[in-house]
Amino acid sequence: MSSTIPASARLEIKFVASETRQHAILDWLNRHRAGFALLHPDRTVHNTYFDTFDYHCVEDNLSGASTRDKVRYRWYGDSDLPDAGVLEIKRKRNFYGWKLNFEIPEPPYAEGRDWKQIREAIQEHLPPDGKFWLKSHPFPIIINRYRRKYLADRHNRVRVTIDTKQAAWDQRFGPRPNVERRANQPDTTVIEFKFLRAERDYASDLIQGFPVRVSRHSKYITAVRAIGGLA
């Protein structure tokens, strides 16, 4: 698969804080001269992260590999079990990130289905390159969930997401989805500033004075640690 960085690739700067800081963060954004405002209503985001049986995606992230990918199935709404959504391949090359998206118009989960049947239901809607990613990353590691707020500056040059109320469930040891035995995770707020490479100087100026320290963070790795998937 090509690893050429597309023109649409974005830079992402992450910050992590306690959930108790959320009010201060929103106050800073609301008062900012760039006029940050909500893009659309908040949504609940759900993901199933798929990996290889030897945790290739985890290892690449932990080692800081300049070229790394994540394979996840994403859906929105109230269902903790896989609904109609998108198979996303999140690709990263150095500081740049982009996604390959494959729409799945029908819920891959139905009552009683196991993970093999869920993968097959997703694959029915995938083109060959989408099937490649799911077949090469067949192992469901976690399901996670969080509440996401979306903002942008008045010119829509810099977008901000704020994620709270994170939850994760271990999927490694059963044939069917587990959304009953939740892992213990700290209550954190994850903030990401996202912008095109051409907006780097503009975005860097806007972020000056943000009241949280920049942090390297992965929700996938955090969840894997929470389920005891790392020594």
N, C-alpha and C positions, 0 to 999 in steps of 0.2 A: 504494500500500500504506500502511496506517495506521502512523503513527509514535508513537501514543499509548503512553506508558510503562505497562506492565501492573503490577499489584500484585505479581507474582512476580519483577519485575526485581531484580537483585542489584547490589551494589557489589563491585568487585574491586580489591584492592590488590596490586601486583606488586613482587617483589624479584628481583634477578638477582645471582648470585654465581658464582665459579669452582666447578667440580665438586669441587675439593679442600675446599670449605667444607661439603659435604653432611653430614659427621659432626657438625660443630658445630651445624648447623641442626637436625638430628634430636635432638641432645642437649638443645638449648634447648626444643624442643617437648615432649619426653618429660618434662622436669623442670617444665614449666609448671603452675601451680596450677589451670588450667582442665581439666587431665586430657586433653590431646590423645592420641588413640589411632587406630590404623588402622581405617578403615571396612570395607575388603575387600582382597583381595590386589592387588598391583601388576599393571598391565596395560601392554602395548605399544599405543600409540595411533598410528594412521596417518591422514593427511588428504591429500586432493587439494584444492587451492585453485583455484577458478574465478574469473575476473575478466572484465572487458570487454577488448576488443582495445586500448583506450587506457589500461588500468591504472587504472580509476576507483577501485577499492577501495584500491589502493596510494596514489593521490594524496590521497584523503580522509584516510587515516591519517597521511600525512606532513604534511599541512597542519593537522592537529589539528582537523578539522571536528567540530563538536559532534554532528552526526548522521552516522553512518557504519555500513556493513554489510560483512560478509564472507560469502562463499558457499563452503562446503566440504563435501566428501563424506568422512565419517569411518567407519572400521572398526577393529576390535581383533583382536589375535592375531598369528600368525606370518607371514602373507602380506604381502609388500610391494606386491602388486598388489591393486586394489580388490576387496574381498570384500563379503558382505552387511553392511549398515551403516545409516547415517543421513545423509540430506542435511540439513545444519545451516545455518541462516541466523543468523549471530551479529549481533545488532542492538545498537547503542550510541547512547544519547542522553545527552550530557554525561557524568556519572559512572556512569550506570546501564546495565546490560547484561542482555540476555535472548536466548533462542534460539527459533527456529521449527524444529521437528524433523519430518522426514518419513522414516519407516522404509522401508528397502529390503530385503525379506526374501531376495532372491536375489543372488548375486554378479554384479555388472554386467560383470566382466571374465571372458573365457574366452580360451583360447590363440588368438592371431592377431587378436583384436579391436583396432580402432583407437579413438581417442578419440571419434569420431563415433558409433560403435556402442556404446561405453560410456555415453555420454550418453543415447542412445536407450533403452538397457536400464534406466537409472535413471528416465527419464521415464515408462516404462510403469507404474510404481508410484506416480506422483505425482498428487495432486489439482491442479486448475487453478492455485492460488496457488503450489504447489511448482514446477510447470512454468514459471511466469512467471519465477521467480528463476533457474532453470538456463538458460532460453532467453536471458535478458537478460545472463547472465554465462557465455558458452559456452567461454571460453578457458582450458584447463588450464595454470596457470603452474608450480606445483611439486607434488611429492609430498613430504611430510615424515613423520618418524617420531621418537618419543621414548618413554621409559619413564616411567610416571606412578605416583606413590605418592599415596594418598588418606587423609587424616586428618580428624578432627573433634573439637571439644571434647566434654566429657562430656554436655552438653545438646543437642548437634547444632545449635547456633546459629551457629557459625562453622566452615566447612570449609576445609581446606588441601589444595592439590595441589602436589606437588614433581615437576618434570619434569627428567630427565637423559638423557644419551646421544642427543642430537639429531642427526638426519641429514636431508639434503634432496637432491632430485634435480630437475633442470631438465626441464620438460615442453614447452617452447615450440617446439622446432624439429624435432620428429618427429611422425609421425602416430600412433605407438603409445607406450604408457607406457615411460619410461626409468627403470629402477632399477639401472642398471649404472654410470653415470658420476656419482658422488656429488660434491656441492659441498663445498668446504672451509669448515668452520664452527668457531668457538671452542668449547671444552668448557665449557659453562655449566650452572648449575642455575637453573631458574626456579621461584619460589615464589609462589603466589597464595593470598591470604586472601579468601574469598567469603562474603557474608552479605546478608540482606535489609536494606532501608533502615531498618526499625524497630530493627535490631540495631547501628546505626552506633556509638552511644556505647559499647555493650558491647564491640564488636569493637575499637574504637580503644584502649580500656583494655587489652585482651589483647595487642595488638601492641606496646605500649610496651616498649622494650628489646630488640626483635628485632635480632639481630646482623648484619643486612645492611641497607644503605640502600635505601629505596624507589626504584623506577626505572620509567619509562615503557618498555614493551617489547611487541613483537609478534613472535611466532614467524614469522608470514607475512612481515613486512617484513625480519626478519633473514635469512630464507632467500632472499628476492628479492635482497637485497644480495649474498649469497654466490654466487648464480648470475650476478652481473653485470647484474642487471635494472634497476639504478639508476645514474645517472651519478655 
